[in-house]
Amino acid sequence: MTTQPAFTRAAPDARRQSLIEATGRVLAARGAAGVSVRAICAEAGVSPGLLRHYFAGVSEAIAETYRWTGARIEQALAEAVAEAGGDPRARVLAYLTASFRPPIASPELLASYVAFWSLTRSDAAVAAVRAEVYGDFREGLEQLLVAWCPQLADPALTAIALTALIDGLWLELSLGGAPFSAEQAGELAARWLDTLAA
């Protein structure tokens, strides 16, 4: 009979990921001002020195957390589009309206995003990830728009307009107590889509 070790070490990738997820939880709970090496490591249940083993500092940990959060959103969008089937307009609407329900529409995600946004003017690494995440969103939307409406005069500008609408509606829904439902937000998105494509 073999004895089990008193503890097991997590694989390096798993430890790094646990620090990213802990950073996300700290950002959501405390905002940008409450993020520190100690706070992240306490949340992850590891010693403070471990963060610097995987990241150059808090800024890099936050930037990677933003990137990871963006990837999770991208996955939710892709799943929504896949569920919409083959109709090109339905695929565009699925991409737009996925932001109005969990996991994208959530107070926790909003709290993390408020922290990310607050850092974009003072932290170049976070600003770069913001540009990357929003660029990927708009590019995905542009591709869906062109597949649905190839004659669209300016797909990039249309994607920007729709992104602004979606961001505003998502913000209201995530804050709670919005004067409209997720279904009504979807109706607004459909109207805007058809108007902009006309």
N, C-alpha and C positions, 0 to 999 in steps of 0.2 A: 504494500500500500504506500503510495507516494504522498508526501505532505504538500499541501498547497502553500505558496508563498503568502506572507502576511499582507502584501500589497502587490498590485501589478502596475506597471508603468504603461501609460497610454502611448500609443504610437505618436511620433512627432507630428504627423498631419492632424491627428485627432486632438492633440494638445493645442496646436495652433488654431484649429477650428473652434475649440472650446473657448479660447481667448477672444476670438472674433464674436462669437455669440454672447459672451459675457459683456463685451464692449457694447453690443447692441442693447442689451438689457439695462446697462448703466446709463446709456444715452437716453433711452426711453424713460427711465425713472428719474434721472437727475438733471438731464439736459447737458449741453456742452460744458457748462461751468463745473459740473459735478464729476467730470471724467478725469481720472488720474490713474497712474500705474497701480497704486494701492487699491483703489476702488474696483478696477477691472480684475485684478488678481484675487481680491477678496470674493468677488462675485463668482469667479471661476474656481475658487477653492485651491489656489496654488500660491506659491511664494512669490513676492513682488519681483524677484530677479528673473522669473521665467518670461515675463513679457519682453524684456530686452533681448532675450535669446532668440525670439521669433520676429520681433519688429524693432526698427530703429528707435522707436519711441511711441508715445501716445498718438501723435499725428498719423503715423503710418498705420497703427491699429485701427484708428477711426476710418481712414481712407479705405482700408481693406474691408471693414465692416460695411461701409457704404457700397462697395463693389459687390459684396456678398448679398446685401439687401436688394440691390438692383437685379442681380441674377435670379433671386427668388421671385421678384415681380415679373421678370421676363419669362420665367417658367410658368407662372400662373396665366400670363397673357397667351403663351403658346398653347397651353391646355385649353383655354377658352376658345381659341381659334380652331383648334382641332375638333372640338365638340360641335362647332358650328356647321361642320360638313363642307360641301364643295361650293355652295353659293357664295360668290365673291362679296356681295353686299353684306350678307349675314356674317361673313368672316371679319369685315371691317367693323361692323357693329359689335361683334363679340370682343374684339380687341379693345374697343373704346369702353364698353360697358363692364368689362371685367374689373375695372377700377372702382366700381360702385358696390362691390360685395367682398367679403373676406376671401382670401387673406389680405387683399390689397386695401380695402376700406376697413381700417381698424384703428382705434385710438393709439395702440402701441406703435404701429408703423408710422402714424402721423407724428407722434412724439419723437421718434428717431429722426424723421425727416426734418422736423423743426430744428433739431440739433445740427444735423448735417448742413442745412441751409444757413444757419447762423455762423457757421465756420467757413463758408465758401469765400467770404471777402477777406478773411485773415489767414487762411491756410491754403497754400497753393496745391498741395496734394489732394485735399478734399475738393477744391474747385475743379481740378482735373478730372476726378472721378465723377463729379456732377455732370460735367460736359459729356463725358463718356456715356453715362447712364441715360441722360436725356437724348443724346445723339442716337443711341441704339433704339430708344422708344420711337423717336420720330422717323428713323430709317425704316423700322418695321411697319409703321403706319403708312409711310409713303409707298412701300412695296405693295401693301394691301390695297391702297387707293388706286394705284396704277393697274393692278390686276382687275379691279372692279370697273374702273372708268379710265381706259387708256387715253381718251381725248381730253382729260383734265388739263387745263392750261398751265397750272403751277402747283404740282403735287407737294412740293416742299412748303410753300406758303400755306396751302390747305392743311397740311400736317401740323404746322405751327399753330394755326387758328384752332384746330380741333384739340391740340394738346393744352392750349390755354383754357378752353372750355372744360375739358376733363379735369385738369388740375383744380379749377375752382369748385366744381361740383364734388370732386373727391374730398377736398378740404372740408367743405360744409358737412358732408355725410360722415366723415371721420371724427369731426368735432362733436357730433351728436346734436340732436334737436334741430336738424335741418328742416326748413319749411317745405320740403319736398321729399319724396321717397326715392329709393334706388330705381324703382320702375319709372318714375317720372323723370329722373335724371337720364335714364336710357332713352325715353321719348324725346327729350331735348337734344340729346346727342344725335338721334336719327334725323330730327328736323334740320339741325345744323349741317349734318353730313349731306343731306339731299339738297339743301340750299346752296352750299358751297360747291357742290358738284354740278349744279344746274348751269 
